[in-house]
Amino acid sequence: MSHPLPPESSITALVGHRFPGGRYTIAHWENTLLTDCTGAEPLPDGQAHPIALFHVPFLGGGTSIAELFALGQAESDLSIMIESYDWEFFSPLLENLEYDISGGITLAERRDDDGRIYDRIRFDFELADSGTTAARSTITWHFTRNTL
């Protein structure tokens, strides 16, 4: 089934969109489960496993993967291609420490790769402790467009 191509202007207008933001605390039990799922040993001194940066930005930033799909006007769950998930850690994430989380869309553009049309959207999130950035998550997805 073919879907109409969203107007390019509706995609490029996403740049500057901000998520509500909020706070999030990685609980000990949550860190234990995440660590177990990766098969890793617990980190010392209450450090959270880095994999927490996969979901904490969404939960604390006041958004969800479903909202990201909707903002990009995904044609289906199968129309999303991951370009990258980049994580930067400026200090270890810690259990039981409340982080301020902010995020938004910093890039939204239409691309045509030899007739394969897609929209490239980048979502950036920051986790801060007392105003100092602890980590950054940059997610870039391609929203493929079926133009048949």
Order of alpha helices (4+ residues) and beta strands (2+ residues): alpha-beta-alpha-alpha-alpha-beta-beta-beta-beta
